[in-house]
Amino acid sequence: MPASSADTGSDDAAELSAPQRARPRRKRPGQRLSAEERRADLLEAAVIEFAVSGYHGTRTADIAARAGVSQPYVYALFPDKRSLFLACHDWTTEHIKETLRLARVGVGAAGAEDAEQALGRAYRMLLDRRPHQVLFQVQAHAAATADPVIREPVRRRFMELIELSERLHDAPREVVLRHVGRVMLGNVAVALDLPPEFRPAV
């Protein structure tokens, strides 16, 4: 269930509401976050910034500010912005895989109709719960067109999602690709903030 369009989204399309724009987790007094939790917070902040401003338009200083860390801390974890961007892409792809698996739970015998319904449910779950991750995928596909170093892993992960969808639902590739086509149009609709009558039924 891959999520594609322009490297820089419009303010209206990409700006997310306050509840959707996740903030770093709040620490209790005396509580220290683990290294894994701090990394997850940084990735979440980076995904939101990249989703709004695109790969080229995002500054690591803005990512650091959103995550509540220093800019040197960002570079202590990731040597450059491209490495951080690719880590965000891996992270969001794993969330998409998890959503695909959750949507499969409770689905009966495999069939084209059941598969498309479950895949559609997975996309709606992702869009409802993590809209910034959908917009990040749009930006990742745009960035991949001009940067071969980004293109190769984004291309590989895109194919992984298609193959996982086939395996989970025992669905023929044509069924999965038909769903992917609707999702890609749905992503463009989200990025452009299109009115309902221009959005596909996914």
C-alpha positions in Angstrom: 0.0 0.0 0.0 2.5 2.5 -1.1 1.9 6.0 -0.7 3.4 9.7 -4.6 3.5 14.0 -6.1 5.5 17.2 -5.5 8.7 17.7 -3.5 7.2 20.8 -1.9 3.6 20.6 -0.7 1.4 23.6 -0.4 0.9 25.1 3.0 -2.9 24.3 2.9 -2.4 20.8 1.7 0.5 19.7 3.9 -0.2 21.7 7.1 -1.7 19.3 9.6 -4.0 20.0 12.5 -2.6 20.2 16.0 -3.6 16.7 17.1 -2.2 15.2 13.9 1.2 17.0 14.1 2.7 14.7 16.7 5.0 16.2 19.3 7.8 14.5 21.2 6.6 12.5 24.1 6.4 14.3 27.4 8.8 13.2 30.1 7.6 12.8 33.6 9.8 14.6 36.2 13.0 12.6 36.7 12.2 10.4 33.7 14.9 9.8 31.1 13.9 8.6 27.7 15.8 5.6 26.3 18.1 6.0 23.2 15.5 4.2 21.2 12.7 6.5 22.4 14.7 9.6 21.6 15.5 8.2 18.1 11.8 7.5 17.5 10.9 11.0 18.6 13.4 12.5 16.2 12.1 10.3 13.4 8.5 11.3 14.1 9.5 15.0 14.1 11.6 14.6 10.9 8.7 12.8 9.1 6.4 15.7 9.8 8.8 18.3 8.7 9.7 16.4 5.5 6.0 15.8 4.8 5.3 19.6 5.0 8.4 21.0 3.3 9.8 18.2 1.2 13.3 16.8 1.2 15.0 20.0 -0.2 12.9 22.5 1.7 13.4 20.9 5.2 16.1 22.2 7.5 17.7 19.9 10.1 17.4 22.9 12.5 13.6 22.8 12.2 13.6 19.0 12.8 15.7 19.5 15.9 13.4 22.2 17.2 10.3 20.1 16.7 12.0 17.1 18.4 13.2 19.2 21.3 16.9 18.3 20.7 20.0 20.2 19.5 21.0 20.2 15.9 24.4 18.5 16.8 22.3 15.7 18.4 20.6 15.1 15.0 24.0 14.8 13.4 25.3 12.5 16.1 22.6 10.0 15.0 22.6 10.7 11.3 25.6 11.8 9.3 23.6 14.0 6.9 20.0 14.9 5.9 19.8 12.2 3.3 20.6 9.5 5.8 17.9 10.9 8.1 15.4 11.1 5.2 16.1 7.4 4.3 15.7 6.4 7.9 12.4 8.2 8.0 11.4 6.3 4.8 12.3 2.9 6.4 10.4 3.9 9.6 7.2 4.9 7.8 7.4 1.9 5.5 7.4 -0.4 8.6 4.4 1.4 9.9 2.6 0.8 6.6 3.5 -2.9 6.8 2.1 -3.0 10.3 -1.1 -1.3 9.2 -1.5 -3.8 6.3 -1.2 -6.7 8.8 -3.7 -5.2 11.2 -6.2 -4.7 8.4 -5.8 -8.3 7.5 -7.0 -9.5 10.9 -10.5 -10.8 10.8 -10.7 -11.0 7.0 -12.2 -14.4 5.8 -11.1 -16.5 3.0 -8.9 -14.7 0.5 -10.6 -13.3 -2.6 -10.2 -10.3 -4.9 -13.1 -8.4 -3.2 -11.9 -9.2 0.3 -8.4 -8.2 -0.5 -9.4 -4.9 -2.0 -11.6 -4.2 1.0 -8.8 -5.0 3.5 -6.3 -3.0 1.5 -8.7 0.0 1.5 -9.2 -0.4 5.2 -5.4 -0.3 5.8 -5.1 2.9 3.8 -8.0 4.6 5.6 -6.4 3.5 9.0 -3.1 5.1 8.0 -4.7 8.2 6.7 -6.8 8.7 9.9 -4.0 7.9 12.4 -0.8 9.0 10.6 -1.6 11.5 7.8 1.8 12.9 7.9 3.2 9.5 7.0 1.1 9.5 3.9 2.4 12.9 2.9 5.9 11.8 3.6 5.6 9.0 1.1 4.5 11.6 -1.5 7.6 13.6 -0.8 9.8 10.4 -0.8 8.7 9.5 -4.3 9.3 13.1 -5.5 12.8 13.2 -4.0 13.6 9.8 -5.5 13.1 11.1 -9.1 16.2 13.4 -8.8 18.5 11.5 -6.5 19.6 7.9 -7.4 20.8 7.3 -3.8 17.3 7.9 -2.5 15.6 6.3 -5.5 17.0 2.8 -5.0 15.8 2.1 -1.4 12.5 3.9 -2.1 12.0 1.8 -5.2 12.9 -1.4 -3.3 10.5 -0.6 -0.4 7.7 0.2 -2.8 8.0 -3.2 -4.4 8.2 -4.8 -0.9 4.8 -3.3 0.0 3.2 -4.6 -3.2 4.6 -8.1 -2.5 3.5 -8.1 1.1 0.0 -7.1 0.1 -0.1 -10.0 -2.3 1.1 -12.5 0.3 -1.2 -11.3 3.1 -4.3 -11.6 1.0 -3.3 -14.2 -1.5 -4.3 -11.7 -4.1 -3.1 -11.5 -7.7 -0.8 -8.6 -8.5 -3.4 -7.0 -10.8 -5.7 -6.6 -7.8 -3.0 -5.1 -5.6 -1.8 -2.8 -8.4 -5.4 -1.6 -9.0 -5.6 -0.7 -5.3 -2.2 1.0 -5.5 -3.4 3.1 -8.3 -6.3 4.4 -6.2 -4.0 5.0 -3.3 -1.7 7.1 -5.4 -4.6 9.2 -6.6 -5.8 9.4 -2.9 -2.3 10.6 -1.9 -2.4 13.4 -4.5 -5.9 14.3 -3.3 -4.6 14.6 0.3 -1.5 16.6 -0.8 -3.6 19.0 -2.8 -6.5 19.1 -0.3 -8.9 18.3 -3.1 -12.7 18.5 -2.3 -14.5 15.2 -1.7 -16.0 15.0 -5.2 -12.4 14.8 -6.7 -11.2 12.1 -4.3 -11.2 8.4 -5.1 -13.2 5.8 -3.1 -10.4 3.8 -1.5 
